[in-house]
Amino acid sequence: MPPEDHPADSAPVEGSNDPAGDRDKRRPHRRPGRGAAGFGDPHFHKGTIREVVGDRAVVDLGTKVHGVIDLDQFETRPEVGQQYEFSLESLEGDHWLLARQRAHAIEIWNHLKEGDSVSARVIGFSTKGLDLKIGPVSAFMPASQVDFRLPPDLGAFSGQVLQCRVIEVNRRKHRLVLSRRALLAEEQRGRQQSRLSELKVGQIVHGKVEKLEAYGAFIDLGEDLSGLLHISNISHQRLKHPCEALSVGQELDVKVLEVQGLKKIGLGLKQTIPDPWEEIQNRYAVGRIFSGKVKRTAEFGAFIELEPRLEGLVHISQISNERVAKVDDVLKVGQEVRVRVLQLDRERHRISLTCLNEEGGRIGANDPGSDDPEYRQRVYKMGSVPVTGTNLGDVLRRALKQK
């Protein structure tokens, strides 16, 4: 594009002998042609840094025209050979006095697009969000876009330079909206994918309980990745709610059961614990008598803990030889009781117990030594059916009844 003449070109230079003026002396007064990437405004031009002297830089604007600009117009100190867009402010001697702010702002607006990653400085805040600057360009970040959760004090971000994602560009309204949350989410997904690639089915991993739901527990596996520990995979016992076996913040080792993307990681806890039902028939044969503790009660009976993670049910009809209206009237949680194995179902993980002896009376109720701790441990076995007692008559009566 041909250079545009400054009005001074048509007037003689003061003090010149040539009425028309000295053309060479007027050359710096000519307005340089617009740069190839101009903004459509003759006041904006592209120039190259020629040298840096003191607190100013000399700029080559082309066609032997130069300008000067203060270094504080740049965000970082310019280097010789770098190109920038400038605005022509006024003449200062033989050079144009240049500025960068307006040209820089237009340059930013021309290049910004949705999805760009930018650095922005927080210059103010309100309950609605943060006010920011990208160079000389103003931008806004809604409070909901600052973080995954609404920060309690937006003022804590004042003066900080934040990495953000551009989510809206409206040049007509000069509206620029940024999001820090979007960039954090992308970084989080990257960490999650990296951690996910390390997980293999059958692997034992360490985690922490972060949330409990009726259907299971969510386990934090690190790097913002979590898996589901379904209630059926928590314990070998039947649970009504995960809180019966787990608590938030508890650390534990779990087994990876399945991996189908970020949203479907199946974990198991009982798979890392020996199943007490494996050899249950040898240890809890039908007819044997054991001591246990009342773990919990229900309308239909009481659950007796025979050993850790192993419980049996005493139906309300098997608590006493007299009618029981309410389980809690006879058995209390934490109470030690003696029970006899009535039925064993290994496949369904169920043990049916009774507090009654073979004659229908309460176990130990008629035995003179029933309050003696050593007596509780004595078990006499006749044939395949064990019985308890303190005299030979009892033993013979039970043996005859068996025949």
Backbone torsions as a table, in degrees:
resi	resn	phi	psi	omega
1	MET	NA	134.5	-179.4
2	PRO	-66.8	147.1	-179.7
3	PRO	-65.1	149.5	178.0
4	GLU	-94.6	129.2	-177.5
5	ASP	-76.7	138.1	175.1
6	HIS	-77.2	149.0	178.9
7	PRO	-54.4	-26.9	-179.1
8	ALA	-66.3	-18.6	-178.6
9	ASP	-66.4	-24.3	-176.4
10	SER	-90.9	-1.1	-178.8
11	ALA	-118.0	147.2	179.2
12	PRO	-69.1	150.4	178.6
13	VAL	-77.7	133.9	-177.5
14	GLU	-60.4	133.8	177.2
15	GLY	87.0	3.2	-178.1
16	SER	-89.1	144.1	175.5
17	ASN	-76.2	-22.9	179.6
18	ASP	-84.2	117.8	-178.9
19	PRO	-56.7	-33.1	-179.8
20	ALA	-79.8	-10.7	-179.4
21	GLY	88.3	157.8	179.3
22	ASP	-82.5	115.6	-176.2
23	ARG	-61.8	-37.8	-177.6
24	ASP	-65.3	-37.1	-179.0
25	LYS	-71.1	-26.4	-179.6
26	ARG	-84.0	-9.1	-173.7
27	ARG	-58.1	-42.1	179.6
28	PRO	-65.0	-16.6	-178.1
29	HIS	-81.3	-11.2	-179.8
30	ARG	-72.3	140.3	176.5
31	ARG	-75.6	124.1	-178.9
32	PRO	-66.0	156.5	177.1
33	GLY	-67.9	153.1	-179.9
34	ARG	-67.7	144.8	179.3
35	GLY	-65.7	164.7	-178.0
36	ALA	-61.5	-29.5	-179.7
37	ALA	-105.0	35.1	-176.9
38	GLY	-62.1	167.4	-175.1
39	PHE	-99.7	9.2	-177.5
40	GLY	85.0	10.2	-180.0
41	ASP	-124.6	122.3	-177.0
42	PRO	-63.1	-12.3	-179.9
43	HIS	-83.8	-6.4	180.0
44	PHE	-109.9	132.1	-176.7
45	HIS	-142.3	150.5	176.6
46	LYS	-90.0	136.8	179.2
47	GLY	-141.8	164.0	-178.3
48	THR	-116.1	134.7	178.0
49	ILE	-65.9	120.7	-178.2
50	ARG	-93.8	-42.3	176.9
51	GLU	-162.4	159.7	178.4
52	VAL	-118.9	119.1	-178.2
53	VAL	-126.9	118.8	180.0
54	GLY	60.7	-126.1	-178.8
55	ASP	-102.2	20.3	178.4
56	ARG	-132.8	159.3	175.3
57	ALA	-121.4	141.3	176.4
58	VAL	-95.2	130.5	-173.9
59	VAL	-118.1	131.9	175.2
60	ASP	-89.6	113.8	-177.4
61	LEU	-95.1	2.0	-179.5
62	GLY	91.5	163.7	-179.4
63	THR	49.2	40.9	177.0
64	LYS	58.3	28.4	177.1
65	VAL	-109.8	135.5	-178.4
66	HIS	-124.9	160.8	176.3
67	GLY	-140.8	166.6	177.0
68	VAL	-127.4	150.1	-178.7
69	ILE	-148.2	141.4	177.6
70	ASP	-69.8	143.0	-177.7
71	LEU	-67.0	-23.9	-179.6
72	ASP	-71.1	-2.1	174.9
73	GLN	-80.0	-10.5	-178.3
74	PHE	-105.7	148.1	176.5
75	GLU	-73.6	-36.6	175.3
76	THR	-129.6	154.2	-177.0
77	ARG	-60.2	125.7	-178.0
78	PRO	-74.0	157.4	178.4
79	GLU	-118.4	151.6	179.9
80	VAL	-58.1	132.6	179.5
81	GLY	99.5	-17.0	179.4
82	GLN	-74.1	145.6	179.8
83	GLN	-108.6	141.6	178.8
84	TYR	-142.3	165.9	170.2
85	GLU	-95.8	139.0	-179.1
86	PHE	-130.5	157.6	170.7
87	SER	-110.2	141.1	-179.9
88	LEU	-87.8	113.6	-176.3
89	GLU	-90.4	-51.9	-178.5
90	SER	-168.6	170.1	177.0
91	LEU	-88.4	138.6	175.3
92	GLU	-131.0	96.6	-174.7
93	GLY	67.7	-125.1	-178.9
94	ASP	-94.6	5.7	-177.1
95	HIS	-124.1	154.1	170.9
96	TRP	-80.1	138.1	172.2
97	LEU	-87.7	119.3	-173.2
98	LEU	-104.1	159.6	174.6
99	ALA	-135.9	157.4	-174.5
100	ARG	-115.7	-25.9	-169.1
101	GLN	-61.2	-53.4	-178.0
102	ARG	-65.2	-42.1	179.2
103	ALA	-65.2	-40.1	179.2
104	HIS	-63.6	-40.9	179.5
105	ALA	-61.3	-45.9	179.6
106	ILE	-66.0	-36.9	178.5
107	GLU	-62.3	-42.3	178.9
108	ILE	-64.3	-45.6	-179.8
109	TRP	-61.2	-37.6	-178.3
110	ASN	-69.5	-25.8	-175.1
111	HIS	-102.9	-18.7	-177.3
112	LEU	-70.8	141.6	174.2
113	LYS	-148.3	159.4	-179.5
114	GLU	-61.2	135.9	-179.3
115	GLY	99.5	-12.0	179.0
116	ASP	-67.7	148.0	172.7
117	SER	-98.7	126.5	-176.3
118	VAL	-135.0	161.2	172.7
119	SER	-104.0	131.7	-178.3
120	ALA	-137.4	141.5	179.8
121	ARG	-97.8	133.8	179.1
122	VAL	-78.6	121.7	-179.4
123	ILE	-113.2	-6.5	179.7
124	GLY	-175.1	171.7	-179.3
125	PHE	-155.3	161.6	173.4
126	SER	-151.4	-178.0	179.1
127	THR	-66.0	-20.7	-178.4
128	LYS	-82.3	-27.1	-179.1
129	GLY	161.4	-156.5	-175.7
130	LEU	-111.6	141.0	171.2
131	ASP	-97.9	131.7	-175.1
132	LEU	-132.6	168.1	175.8
133	LYS	-131.8	131.9	168.3
134	ILE	-108.7	94.8	-169.5
135	GLY	64.1	-125.4	177.9
136	PRO	-89.4	-0.2	-175.3
137	VAL	-91.5	130.5	179.4
138	SER	-83.5	145.0	178.8
139	ALA	-143.8	166.6	-178.6
140	PHE	-134.9	143.5	176.1
141	MET	-127.0	112.8	177.3
142	PRO	-58.2	149.5	-178.4
143	ALA	-57.2	-33.4	-178.8
144	SER	-70.2	-15.2	-177.9
145	GLN	-101.8	4.8	-179.0
146	VAL	-76.4	-42.2	-177.6
147	ASP	-153.5	178.0	179.3
148	PHE	-64.2	-34.6	176.1
149	ARG	-120.9	149.8	-177.7
150	LEU	-62.3	119.3	-179.9
151	PRO	-63.3	140.5	179.9
152	PRO	-68.5	-25.1	-177.8
153	ASP	-139.7	99.5	179.6
154	LEU	-68.5	-22.4	179.3
155	GLY	-63.9	-19.1	179.6
156	ALA	-66.2	-16.0	-178.8
157	PHE	-91.5	-4.7	-176.9
158	SER	-57.8	131.6	178.6
159	GLY	83.6	-11.0	-178.5
160	GLN	-78.8	150.9	172.5
161	VAL	-100.0	118.2	-174.6
162	LEU	-109.0	140.9	170.6
163	GLN	-84.5	126.2	-173.4
164	CYS	-134.0	166.6	174.0
165	ARG	-113.2	133.3	178.1
166	VAL	-76.3	122.5	-178.5
167	ILE	-114.0	-11.3	176.3
168	GLU	-154.8	132.2	175.8
169	VAL	-130.7	114.4	177.6
170	ASN	-125.2	95.0	-175.6
171	ARG	-67.7	-34.2	-178.2
172	ARG	-63.9	-39.6	-179.7
173	LYS	-97.3	3.9	-175.9
174	HIS	51.0	46.5	-179.5
175	ARG	-110.6	124.1	-179.9
176	LEU	-131.0	116.3	-176.4
177	VAL	-113.2	132.3	-177.4
178	LEU	-117.5	160.9	177.4
179	SER	-140.4	121.9	172.7
180	ARG	-84.2	-33.0	-179.2
181	ARG	-60.5	-39.7	-179.5
182	ALA	-60.9	-41.2	-179.7
183	LEU	-70.0	-39.0	177.4
184	LEU	-62.7	-38.8	179.5
185	ALA	-64.4	-39.3	178.1
186	GLU	-65.0	-42.7	178.7
187	GLU	-65.0	-38.2	178.5
188	GLN	-63.3	-43.9	179.8
189	ARG	-62.6	-35.1	177.5
190	GLY	-63.7	-44.5	178.2
191	ARG	-65.4	-38.4	-179.9
192	GLN	-63.9	-44.2	-179.6
193	GLN	-63.3	-37.9	178.6
194	SER	-64.6	-44.5	179.4
195	ARG	-67.8	-37.8	-178.7
196	LEU	-62.8	-37.2	-178.9
197	SER	-65.8	-18.3	-179.6
198	GLU	-86.2	-17.9	-175.8
199	LEU	-81.8	133.5	177.5
200	LYS	-129.1	143.0	177.9
201	VAL	-61.0	132.1	-178.6
202	GLY	96.1	-10.9	-178.7
203	GLN	-76.0	142.5	174.6
204	ILE	-95.6	123.3	-178.0
205	VAL	-126.0	156.4	179.3
206	HIS	-96.2	141.4	-179.7
207	GLY	-153.3	179.0	-179.3
208	LYS	-134.4	137.1	179.2
209	VAL	-70.2	119.3	-178.8
210	GLU	-107.1	-22.2	179.7
211	LYS	-160.4	143.2	178.3
212	LEU	-114.9	132.4	174.6
213	GLU	-126.1	168.8	-178.4
214	ALA	-62.0	-29.3	-176.2
215	TYR	-94.3	-5.8	179.4
216	GLY	162.1	-166.1	-178.5
217	ALA	-126.8	140.7	175.2
218	PHE	-94.4	127.6	-174.6
219	ILE	-110.1	124.4	176.6
220	ASP	-77.0	117.7	-177.8
221	LEU	-100.1	5.3	-178.9
222	GLY	93.0	156.3	-179.6
223	GLU	56.2	40.7	176.4
224	ASP	60.9	26.8	179.4
225	LEU	-115.1	134.2	179.6
226	SER	-134.3	154.9	178.8
227	GLY	-128.7	164.8	-178.3
228	LEU	-101.8	124.3	172.3
229	LEU	-101.0	97.6	-175.7
230	HIS	-65.0	149.6	-176.4
231	ILE	-58.1	-30.9	-179.6
232	SER	-73.0	-14.5	-179.4
233	ASN	-108.6	12.8	-179.6
234	ILE	-84.7	-47.2	-174.0
235	SER	-140.9	158.1	174.3
236	HIS	-73.3	-15.8	176.6
237	GLN	-88.9	159.7	176.1
238	ARG	-79.7	126.6	-179.3
239	LEU	-114.3	143.0	173.7
240	LYS	-83.4	-33.3	-179.2
241	HIS	-151.2	144.8	-179.5
242	PRO	-57.0	-25.2	-179.2
243	CYS	-64.5	-14.0	176.7
244	GLU	-70.7	-20.7	-177.9
245	ALA	-124.8	-20.5	-174.9
246	LEU	-128.7	162.5	175.0
247	SER	-140.8	150.1	-179.7
248	VAL	-62.3	132.9	-178.5
249	GLY	95.3	-12.2	-179.5
250	GLN	-68.5	134.7	176.9
251	GLU	-97.3	142.6	-176.2
252	LEU	-160.0	162.8	175.2
253	ASP	-102.0	131.0	-178.4
254	VAL	-128.8	161.2	179.8
255	LYS	-103.3	136.4	178.2
256	VAL	-78.3	117.9	-178.0
257	LEU	-96.9	-34.0	178.1
258	GLU	-157.7	150.3	177.3
259	VAL	-136.0	109.4	179.4
260	GLN	-133.4	64.1	179.6
261	GLY	89.2	178.7	-176.2
262	LEU	-64.2	-32.0	-173.5
263	LYS	-91.5	-2.4	-177.6
264	LYS	-140.3	86.5	175.2
265	ILE	-121.2	110.5	-178.4
266	GLY	-93.1	133.0	-178.1
267	LEU	-123.4	159.2	177.7
268	GLY	-138.9	135.5	176.9
269	LEU	-101.9	-42.1	-177.8
270	LYS	-65.8	-21.3	178.5
271	GLN	-70.5	-13.7	177.7
272	THR	-99.5	-1.3	-176.4
273	ILE	-116.6	133.9	177.5
274	PRO	-56.2	136.9	-179.7
275	ASP	-80.9	115.5	-179.5
276	PRO	-65.0	-10.7	-178.4
277	TRP	-88.8	-4.5	-177.0
278	GLU	-59.1	-45.7	-178.9
279	GLU	-120.3	35.7	-174.1
280	ILE	-64.1	-34.3	-175.5
281	GLN	-66.9	-31.3	179.5
282	ASN	-75.3	-31.1	-175.2
283	ARG	-93.0	-28.2	-176.9
284	TYR	-126.7	65.6	-179.8
285	ALA	-70.3	149.1	179.1
286	VAL	-59.2	132.2	178.7
287	GLY	100.9	-19.4	-178.7
288	ARG	-74.3	152.2	-177.2
289	ILE	-111.4	135.9	-178.2
290	PHE	-136.3	161.3	171.7
291	SER	-100.0	139.1	-179.8
292	GLY	-145.9	176.3	-179.1
293	LYS	-120.8	137.0	178.5
294	VAL	-68.3	115.4	-177.1
295	LYS	-87.2	-45.1	177.5
296	ARG	-161.0	161.1	-178.9
297	THR	-122.6	157.6	176.8
298	ALA	-141.9	176.4	-179.6
299	GLU	-63.5	-31.5	-174.4
300	PHE	-93.8	-7.4	-179.8
301	GLY	164.3	-164.2	-178.3
302	ALA	-130.3	142.3	177.3
303	PHE	-95.7	124.8	-175.7
304	ILE	-108.7	124.4	177.5
305	GLU	-83.8	114.4	-179.4
306	LEU	-87.5	-31.3	175.7
307	GLU	-162.3	166.1	-179.6
308	PRO	-52.4	128.5	178.5
309	ARG	69.3	16.4	177.6
310	LEU	-134.9	118.3	-178.2
311	GLU	-128.8	153.9	174.0
312	GLY	-128.5	161.3	-177.0
313	LEU	-109.6	128.1	170.0
314	VAL	-100.6	111.0	179.1
315	HIS	-66.7	152.4	-177.1
316	ILE	-57.3	-28.2	179.9
317	SER	-75.8	-12.3	-177.5
318	GLN	-108.0	10.5	-179.0
319	ILE	-80.6	-40.1	-176.6
320	SER	-148.8	159.5	175.9
321	ASN	-81.5	-1.5	172.9
322	GLU	-108.4	158.7	-177.4
323	ARG	-65.5	131.2	179.3
324	VAL	-111.4	119.4	-179.9
325	ALA	-81.8	-36.1	-177.3
326	LYS	-141.0	129.7	-176.4
327	VAL	-56.8	-43.0	-177.1
328	ASP	-64.7	-15.4	177.2
329	ASP	-71.5	-22.2	-175.8
330	VAL	-113.8	-43.2	-177.1
331	LEU	-115.9	136.3	179.1
332	LYS	-115.4	146.6	176.9
333	VAL	-59.5	129.5	-178.7
334	GLY	95.4	-10.8	-178.5
335	GLN	-73.2	139.3	175.5
336	GLU	-84.8	131.1	-179.9
337	VAL	-136.7	158.4	174.5
338	ARG	-105.6	131.7	-175.4
339	VAL	-133.5	159.0	178.0
340	ARG	-120.1	140.7	-179.6
341	VAL	-75.8	121.7	178.7
342	LEU	-95.4	-43.7	-174.9
343	GLN	-151.2	146.6	-179.4
344	LEU	-130.5	124.9	178.6
345	ASP	-124.1	94.6	-175.8
346	ARG	-67.5	-37.6	-177.1
347	GLU	-65.7	-39.1	-178.5
348	ARG	-95.2	3.1	179.3
349	HIS	55.4	54.1	-179.0
350	ARG	-132.7	136.4	174.3
351	ILE	-124.9	122.4	175.9
352	SER	-96.3	129.0	-176.6
353	LEU	-120.4	164.7	175.0
354	THR	-142.7	148.4	175.3
355	CYS	-93.8	5.6	-176.5
356	LEU	-104.8	149.4	175.1
357	ASN	-84.3	-175.0	-175.3
358	GLU	-68.7	-20.6	178.4
359	GLU	-87.9	-2.0	179.6
360	GLY	94.0	-3.5	177.5
361	GLY	-89.5	163.0	179.3
362	ARG	-66.2	135.3	-176.1
363	ILE	-58.2	124.4	176.9
364	GLY	80.0	-2.7	-175.9
365	ALA	-64.6	-35.1	-177.2
366	ASN	-103.8	6.6	-179.7
367	ASP	-90.9	124.5	-177.9
368	PRO	-61.4	-23.3	-177.8
369	GLY	-102.6	18.1	-173.9
370	SER	-67.8	-20.7	179.1
371	ASP	-88.9	-4.8	-179.8
372	ASP	-84.2	121.8	-179.3
373	PRO	-55.9	-35.7	-179.9
374	GLU	-68.0	-33.1	179.5
375	TYR	-63.9	-36.8	-178.4
376	ARG	-61.4	-23.2	-177.8
377	GLN	-90.7	-9.1	-176.9
378	ARG	-84.7	125.5	177.6
379	VAL	-130.0	122.3	179.1
380	TYR	-104.9	134.6	-173.8
381	LYS	-116.3	122.8	176.1
382	MET	-116.0	112.8	-176.3
383	GLY	68.9	-128.9	-178.5
384	SER	-102.0	-1.1	-176.8
385	VAL	-112.5	118.0	179.0
386	PRO	-78.1	144.8	177.8
387	VAL	-136.6	162.2	176.4
388	THR	-117.4	154.4	179.3
389	GLY	176.0	174.2	-178.6
390	THR	-125.6	-3.6	179.6
391	ASN	-143.4	164.7	-176.4
392	LEU	-65.7	-32.7	-179.7
393	GLY	-60.7	-43.2	178.9
394	ASP	-61.9	-42.0	-178.6
395	VAL	-63.2	-43.7	-179.0
396	LEU	-66.4	-41.3	179.9
397	ARG	-61.5	-40.9	179.8
398	ARG	-67.7	-38.0	179.6
399	ALA	-66.3	-41.0	178.4
400	LEU	-64.8	-39.1	-179.9
401	LYS	-65.3	-35.5	179.0
402	GLN	-63.5	-41.7	178.4
403	LYS	-64.4	NA	NA
